[in-house]
Amino acid sequence: MSTVEKALSLLDKFDRSTPELGLSEIAKQSGFDKATTRRLLLSLAAGGFVEQDSESRLYRLGPSLLRLARLREAAFPFVDVSRPIVDDLSAETGETVHVSALAAAALSTVYVCESARAHRVAVSLGTRLPFNCTASGVVCLAFGTETLRRAAFAQPLVKLTRHSIASVAELKRRVAEARQSGFAANDQGFEDGVSSVAAPILAASGEAVGAISIASPTARVDTKTIERHGAAVRAAAARIAAGLGARPQRLKTA
């Protein structure tokens, strides 16, 4: 791993539940020694990518990331295009709907519209979605690059619940099924009691840049619900892709 890769990997240690971290915690999570971690943090701070509170000495993400995010959204308005479509789909289904973006070999949530129901699924912005544990991850593998698939199949699979896909053979089978149907369903692979259905958001190249997913309490999901939600996320994904400038196209099949 290069020095740049090491430094950038530290940014992934921050999330909504832990927006501020101390040096020791960052070092522990990253696996780097304290001296190396401090040196990397100083480099990130010099570029405005992290900042340190002068009183608590805790680190948090810096303003340069916001500037870059705004520039990226201006050039490729993924969230702005997705937002009304996600909101409409959540109102239509009565369930939580979220969009995730694919960056390198990572998938994370960038916009969420939670269900208005009392019994609903909560999804946090910035949540990392393991490819083998989520419907969004499976469809991104199904319609992503061959490089992405090879990397995912070569990594040890995360097991978050007893329902998580635990073998590469099973993951490949589920990816092939998603490629045929154009959507994937996940039954409690990410969290017990939560089921989801997702479709890929395709770029003009026909490759996935992210996914849109309906997340529901498992008690409200049956076979008919999966089929209905599958059709709904496919249609919503096509609308988002069109809004991003992709030409209407059929999903690729194996």
Residue pairs with C-beta under 8 A, 6 or more apart in sequence:
1 9
3 40
6 30
6 32
6 36
6 40
7 40
7 43
7 44
9 30
10 26
10 30
10 37
10 40
10 41
10 44
10 50
11 44
11 49
11 50
11 61
11 65
12 106
12 128
13 21
13 25
13 26
13 29
13 30
14 20
14 21
14 60
14 61
15 124
15 126
15 127
15 128
16 124
16 125
16 126
16 127
17 124
19 60
19 61
20 53
20 56
20 58
20 59
20 60
21 29
21 58
21 59
21 60
22 57
22 58
22 59
23 34
23 37
23 38
23 41
23 57
23 59
24 34
26 37
26 41
26 59
27 33
27 34
27 36
27 37
30 37
32 40
41 50
41 52
41 59
44 50
44 62
45 51
45 52
45 59
45 62
47 62
47 64
48 62
48 63
48 64
49 61
49 62
49 64
49 65
50 59
50 60
50 61
50 62
51 59
51 60
51 61
51 62
51 63
52 58
52 59
52 60
53 59
53 60
73 79
73 80
76 244
77 243
77 244
78 99
78 101
78 110
78 209
78 210
78 244
79 99
79 110
79 111
81 240
81 243
81 244
82 99
82 110
82 111
82 201
82 212
82 240
82 243
83 111
85 212
85 236
85 239
85 240
85 243
86 97
86 98
86 99
86 111
86 112
86 113
86 212
86 236
87 97
87 113
88 236
89 97
89 113
89 212
89 214
89 232
89 233
89 236
90 96
90 97
90 113
90 114
90 115
92 232
93 214
93 216
93 229
93 232
94 115
94 116
94 117
95 115
95 117
95 120
95 121
95 214
95 215
95 216
95 220
95 229
96 112
96 113
96 114
96 115
96 120
96 121
96 122
96 123
96 214
96 215
96 216
97 112
97 113
97 212
97 213
97 214
97 215
97 236
98 109
98 111
98 112
98 113
98 123
98 212
98 213
98 215
99 109
99 110
99 111
99 112
99 201
99 210
99 211
99 212
99 213
99 240
100 107
100 108
100 109
100 110
100 129
100 136
100 140
100 210
100 211
100 213
101 107
101 108
101 110
101 209
101 210
102 140
102 144
102 148
102 208
102 209
102 210
102 211
105 148
105 151
105 152
106 128
107 128
107 129
107 131
107 134
107 136
107 137
107 140
107 210
107 211
108 126
108 127
108 128
108 129
109 123
109 124
109 125
109 126
109 127
109 129
110 125
110 126
110 210
111 125
112 123
112 124
112 125
114 120
114 121
114 122
114 123
115 121
119 217
120 217
121 194
121 215
121 216
121 217
123 215
129 136
129 137
129 190
130 137
130 157
130 158
130 160
130 164
130 190
131 137
131 138
131 140
131 141
131 152
131 171
132 138
132 152
132 157
132 158
132 164
132 165
132 171
132 189
133 158
133 159
133 160
133 161
133 164
133 165
133 186
133 189
133 190
134 186
134 189
134 190
134 196
134 198
134 213
135 183
135 184
135 185
135 186
135 196
135 197
135 198
135 211
135 213
136 184
136 196
136 198
136 210
136 211
136 212
136 213
137 211
138 171
138 174
138 175
138 178
138 184
138 186
138 198
139 178
139 183
139 184
139 198
139 199
139 200
139 208
139 211
140 148
140 200
140 208
140 210
140 211
141 148
141 149
141 152
141 171
141 175
141 178
142 175
142 176
142 178
142 179
142 184
142 200
142 208
143 178
143 179
143 200
143 202
143 206
143 207
143 208
143 251
143 252
144 200
144 207
144 208
145 207
149 175
152 171
153 168
153 171
153 172
157 164
157 165
157 166
157 167
157 168
157 171
158 164
159 166
160 189
160 190
160 191
161 188
161 189
161 190
161 191
161 192
163 187
163 188
163 189
163 192
164 189
164 190
165 171
165 174
165 189
174 184
176 254
177 184
178 184
179 251
179 252
179 253
179 254
180 253
180 254
181 230
182 199
182 200
182 230
182 234
182 251
183 197
183 198
183 199
183 230
183 233
183 234
184 197
184 198
184 199
185 195
185 196
185 197
185 226
185 230
186 195
186 196
186 197
186 198
187 195
187 218
187 221
188 194
188 195
188 218
190 196
193 217
193 218
193 219
194 215
194 216
194 217
194 218
195 215
195 216
195 217
195 218
195 221
196 213
196 214
196 215
196 216
197 213
197 214
197 226
197 229
197 230
197 233
198 211
198 212
198 213
198 214
198 233
199 211
199 212
199 213
199 230
199 233
199 234
199 236
199 237
200 208
200 210
200 211
200 237
200 251
201 208
201 209
201 210
201 211
201 212
201 237
201 240
201 241
201 244
202 208
202 209
202 237
202 241
202 246
202 249
202 251
203 209
203 241
203 244
203 246
204 245
204 246
204 247
206 249
206 252
209 244
211 237
212 233
212 236
212 237
212 240
213 233
214 229
214 232
214 233
216 225
216 229
234 251
238 248
242 248
